[in-house]
Amino acid sequence: MKTTYLPDNLSSDEPPCVATVGFFDGVHRGHCFLISQVVEEAKASGMSSLVVTFDRHPRQVLKDDYQPELLTTLDNKLVFLSKTGIDHVVVLHFDGEMARMSACDFMEKVLSRQLNVRKLLVGYDNRFGHGRQDGFNDYVRFGNQMGMEVIQGKDLLVEGRNVSSSAIRHFIRQGEMEIANHLLGYPYIIMGKVVGGMQEGRKMGFPTANIDLSETCQLIPAPGAYAVRVRLPQSVAMRPAMMNIGTRPTFGGSSLSVEVHIFQFDEDLYGQQLYVSVEKRIREERKFDSVNQLREQLKMDRQMVMQTLDMNH
């Protein structure tokens, strides 16, 4: 898969292509279904296939104080897109100028002139352009003016519901990871740097890596204890672990923390980036009457996580 970042220079003779446009947060099963239609249409038409996406969430430009709750980082999004069979991904720099561009101008100046899009597949709920004012029929009309065929993509229904990033976010916020992962098509992944913590876990025999997710702007699942797998830096192995999300109520905490205890591992990870695959929430967050009671619960949590991750087989 070729990846191009605009406004970097494109070659002046981009081949004609079949494309789709979107933020594609999560690159979930619905996105993959739409992209598969682009790939099929491109092959049938003898053209290359293209996904056009953006380097940041458009609302981050439209609203200064907007904090996105992303399902994927840009780097992870590109990894997932590379697995779809698409020929080319163009990452557009979304700024104020692009935010002011109408759908017609975007189709003419970016898709047609710069990227040589001859056919455009539009997702069932996709709207683009300033104010998101235009819809599919408008895109068809604009396309006719510039020699671009606009096609309505088929939507994917999973157990009677449309697969969308907003639906997946809803389930992650509820801690319903099995449903969220089913719609994603893979276990939800969070990434962040390991920072210093209170060391309370270490005192109980459960040393944890405290993960800072502020740089990645990712959605944090509901508070509770989770069965997860962790990939360490410079490693491809996914290690079994348990994760706790919450405010440490037993210790009188108030700020939200994300802590991971990696089984059979006790090395210094400060400052390093961890990749955490979230499989299942095994219980909600609780305040315990004593540290000993919490320690006993953590032992039970570890057994539950080992069963969940099929470590006993």
Summary of the structure (lengths in Angstrom):
residues: 313
radius of gyration: 22.3
end to end distance: 38.0
largest distance: 72.1
contacts: 959
relative contact order: 0.12
helix: 33%
strand: 27%
